[in-house]
């Protein structure tokens, strides 16, 4: 069973709502999911090291639950650690046309996640965050919003669809509020190589406050030399042909378990054995 924090009003598309916590085997739609009443959450998370992990753009509720449920099964985090999959509406009935506005949706969810952490997770021992693709903006927003209330223990950004300099620019406040940041990037990521340079400037015109026409963090990694709290390594070898959808299940089996292992070590504060 996996815990899911759901920010969605609908199974496909829809808008953002305040989060509701469920326990489920990952099947969707959510019929049969066990609702965790808000008053039960502080006792449930007491003393736990929580890892909030989320998917990226253009992922509906069923696919998000499936991917994060399989990820949880692979990680098998030892007690007192707790995995929580974060489901957010970064999709629409007609795919892809919504990309320019989804950054704002991710930020909205990030603010609400931070509020959830502040109001429901005060009894947790630590809070950590992990993401894929545009989910990076959600998690960075949450960590930034928590500043002054609580620090994040770790932040793992895989294939991050956000500017390369975000940790020293737009989200420098998030970096300052995190003990340890791990980045996983691949130059073979065709989405970040070809689509991100087109979609990001359009998104910027609609209200984002970062510099356009920069490579994505998930393509090149952070500008070097990177300083603490960013920890190396982050660049996947070109010889592995790691593409944008290879980071989460149920895609290419030989790839995503490597990414899951990276996420687990980042969360537990262990040295990385991959990428070399």
Secondary structure as GFF3:
##gff-version 3
##sequence-region A 1 276
A	DSSP	beta_strand	2	8	.	.	.	ID=ss1
A	DSSP	beta_strand	16	24	.	.	.	ID=ss2
A	DSSP	beta_strand	34	35	.	.	.	ID=ss3
A	DSSP	alpha_helix	38	45	.	.	.	ID=ss4
A	DSSP	beta_strand	49	54	.	.	.	ID=ss5
A	DSSP	alpha_helix	61	75	.	.	.	ID=ss6
A	DSSP	beta_strand	81	87	.	.	.	ID=ss7
A	DSSP	alpha_helix	99	120	.	.	.	ID=ss8
A	DSSP	beta_strand	126	132	.	.	.	ID=ss9
A	DSSP	alpha_helix	135	146	.	.	.	ID=ss10
A	DSSP	beta_strand	154	158	.	.	.	ID=ss11
A	DSSP	alpha_helix	172	176	.	.	.	ID=ss12
A	DSSP	beta_strand	181	186	.	.	.	ID=ss13
A	DSSP	alpha_helix	190	190	.	.	.	ID=ss14
A	DSSP	pi_helix	191	195	.	.	.	ID=ss15
A	DSSP	alpha_helix	196	205	.	.	.	ID=ss16
A	DSSP	alpha_helix	217	220	.	.	.	ID=ss17
A	DSSP	beta_strand	230	231	.	.	.	ID=ss18
A	DSSP	beta_strand	235	236	.	.	.	ID=ss19
A	DSSP	three_ten_helix	238	240	.	.	.	ID=ss20
A	DSSP	three_ten_helix	244	246	.	.	.	ID=ss21
A	DSSP	alpha_helix	253	268	.	.	.	ID=ss22
###
